Amino acid sequence: MKITLIGGHGKVALLAQPLLVQAGHEVRSAVRNPDHIADIELTGARPVVTDIERLDAEGWGELLSGTEAVVWTAGAGGGDPKRTWAVDRDAAIAAMDAAQRVGARRFVIVSYFGAGPGHGVPEGDDFYPYAQAKTEADEHLQNSGLSWTILRPSALTLEEPSGRIDVTATEGAEVSRANVARVITATLEHESTIGRVIEFNDGDQPIDEALESLD
């Protein structure tokens, strides 16, 4: 499958890209900083330097041309509300719209555990822009007509991958970035994930088995 991954130099993305390549996918990885090219090449993905905050509709179309699936792992990283809205909501929505236009039917986005209309973060809270931006992006994807999956991992850690998760929890706990990378890769292999919002923590169930249980 031809995949374009947005946010290629993030910690999860750098772990996911070699797994996607090993699974036989052709991966293009969008990064903003040319200094990150070598890091992307080490994963086996092909780097594409672009600033997703500045892309217009034509630019998004060029970036996603020929793509069969989009994996969105980009994020502003918090701290600057203006950038959070620009990246986590506006750029994500622009990517979804472009995916529709160019025929990239599969779209997997990494959100966060607890996103959604009931996220409960008050507007005056510093976390509100992130919570609401992710919520609005997720809702746009759900209404896009694409073959979408929304992944909502809980608090991210740097632990080694266990290859096991819990998709039944109703409250967030922790999940390793390495396990999130494995979930991204497995998600593209399981049709049971299409049209699903998947909240997950580290757990006891093998990732493939957990995703198959969604049928």
C-alpha positions in Angstrom: 0.0 0.0 0.0 1.2 3.5 -0.8 1.1 5.5 2.5 1.7 9.1 3.2 2.5 9.7 6.9 2.0 13.2 8.2 4.2 14.2 11.1 7.1 11.9 10.2 9.6 13.0 12.8 7.4 12.6 15.9 8.3 9.9 18.4 5.5 7.6 17.4 6.0 8.1 13.7 9.7 7.3 13.9 8.7 4.0 15.5 5.9 3.3 13.1 7.6 4.0 9.8 10.1 1.1 9.9 7.2 -1.3 10.9 5.1 -0.1 8.0 8.1 -0.5 5.6 8.8 -4.0 7.0 5.1 -4.8 6.4 5.7 -4.1 2.7 4.2 -0.6 2.4 5.7 2.2 0.4 5.9 5.1 2.9 6.3 8.8 2.2 6.9 10.8 5.3 6.1 14.5 5.6 8.4 16.6 7.7 8.8 20.3 8.1 12.5 20.5 8.9 15.1 19.5 6.3 17.5 18.5 9.1 15.2 15.6 9.7 15.6 14.0 6.3 18.4 11.6 7.4 16.4 10.4 10.4 13.4 9.6 8.1 15.6 7.8 5.6 16.9 5.6 8.3 13.4 4.3 8.9 13.1 3.2 5.3 10.5 5.8 4.5 10.9 8.5 1.8 11.0 12.0 3.3 9.0 14.9 1.8 9.8 18.3 3.2 6.7 20.5 3.5 5.0 22.8 6.0 1.5 21.5 6.6 0.5 24.8 8.3 1.1 26.6 5.0 -0.2 24.2 2.5 -3.2 25.3 0.4 -5.6 22.9 -1.3 -3.4 22.5 -4.3 -0.4 21.8 -2.1 -2.3 19.1 -0.2 -3.4 17.6 -3.4 0.2 17.4 -4.6 1.4 15.9 -1.3 -1.3 13.1 -1.3 -1.3 12.4 -5.0 -1.0 8.7 -5.6 -1.5 7.9 -2.0 -3.8 5.0 -1.0 -3.7 5.6 2.8 -2.9 8.6 5.0 -1.6 8.1 8.5 -1.8 11.3 10.6 0.5 11.4 13.6 1.2 15.2 13.5 0.6 17.5 16.4 1.6 21.0 17.5 2.8 19.6 20.8 0.8 22.0 22.9 1.9 25.3 24.4 0.8 27.6 21.6 -3.0 27.6 21.1 -2.7 29.2 17.7 -0.4 26.4 16.4 -2.6 23.8 18.0 -5.7 25.0 16.1 -3.6 25.3 12.9 -2.1 21.8 13.1 -4.3 19.6 15.1 -7.6 20.8 13.6 -7.1 22.9 10.4 -4.3 21.0 8.8 -5.8 17.7 9.7 -9.1 18.6 8.2 -7.4 19.9 5.1 -5.6 16.6 4.7 -8.9 14.7 5.0 -10.5 16.9 2.4 -7.5 16.4 0.1 -7.6 12.6 0.6 -11.2 12.6 -0.6 -10.3 14.6 -3.7 -7.3 12.5 -4.7 -8.9 9.1 -3.9 -6.9 8.2 -0.9 -9.7 6.3 0.7 -8.0 5.0 3.9 -7.3 7.5 6.7 -5.9 6.7 10.1 -5.5 9.5 12.7 -3.9 9.4 16.1 -6.0 11.3 18.5 -6.1 10.9 22.3 -8.0 8.9 24.9 -11.0 11.0 26.0 -11.4 13.2 22.9 -14.9 13.8 21.7 -17.9 16.0 22.4 -17.8 14.9 26.1 -14.1 15.6 26.6 -15.1 17.9 29.5 -12.2 20.3 29.3 -13.4 23.9 30.1 -12.7 26.7 27.7 -10.4 28.5 30.1 -8.2 25.5 30.6 -4.8 25.5 28.9 -5.6 22.0 27.5 -8.9 23.1 25.9 -7.4 24.0 22.5 -5.9 20.6 22.1 -8.9 18.7 23.3 -11.3 20.7 21.1 -9.0 20.7 18.1 -8.7 16.9 18.2 -12.4 16.5 18.8 -13.3 18.7 15.8 -10.8 16.9 13.6 -12.1 13.5 14.7 -15.7 14.5 14.0 -14.8 15.8 10.5 -13.1 12.5 9.7 -16.1 10.5 10.9 -18.3 12.5 8.5 -15.9 12.5 5.6 -16.9 9.4 3.7 -13.4 8.0 4.0 -12.5 4.6 5.3 -11.4 6.0 8.6 -10.0 4.8 11.9 -9.5 7.1 14.9 -6.9 5.8 17.4 -7.1 7.2 20.9 -4.1 6.0 23.0 -3.9 7.0 26.6 -0.9 8.7 28.2 2.2 7.9 26.2 5.3 6.4 27.7 8.8 5.4 26.5 8.5 1.8 27.7 9.5 -1.1 25.4 6.8 -2.6 23.3 4.8 -5.4 24.9 2.7 -6.0 21.8 -0.3 -6.2 24.0 -3.1 -3.6 24.6 -6.5 -3.2 26.2 -9.3 -1.9 24.0 -12.1 -2.3 26.6 -11.0 0.2 29.3 -13.3 3.2 29.9 -10.6 5.3 31.4 -7.2 6.2 30.2 -4.0 4.9 31.8 -0.8 4.5 29.9 0.4 3.0 26.7 3.9 2.9 25.2 4.7 4.8 22.0 6.1 1.6 20.7 2.8 -0.1 21.1 1.0 2.8 19.5 3.3 2.3 16.5 2.4 -1.3 16.3 -1.3 -0.5 16.6 -1.0 1.9 13.6 0.6 -0.8 11.5 -1.9 -3.5 12.5 -4.8 -1.2 12.0 -4.1 -1.0 8.3 -4.2 -4.8 8.1 -7.6 -5.2 9.8 -10.8 -4.2 8.1 -12.5 -4.5 11.5 -10.9 -1.2 12.4 -12.6 0.7 9.6 -15.2 3.1 10.9 -14.0 2.6 14.5 -12.9 4.9 17.3 -10.4 2.8 19.3 -9.4 3.9 22.7 -6.6 1.8 24.2 -4.1 1.4 27.0 -1.3 -1.1 27.5 -2.9 -4.4 28.4 -2.8 -8.2 28.2 -4.3 -8.9 24.8 -2.1 -9.3 21.7 -2.6 -6.3 19.4 -3.9 -8.4 16.4 -6.3 -10.3 18.7 -7.6 -7.1 20.2 -8.3 -5.5 16.9 -9.9 -8.6 15.5 -12.2 -8.6 18.6 -13.7 -5.4 17.2 -15.7 -7.4 14.6 
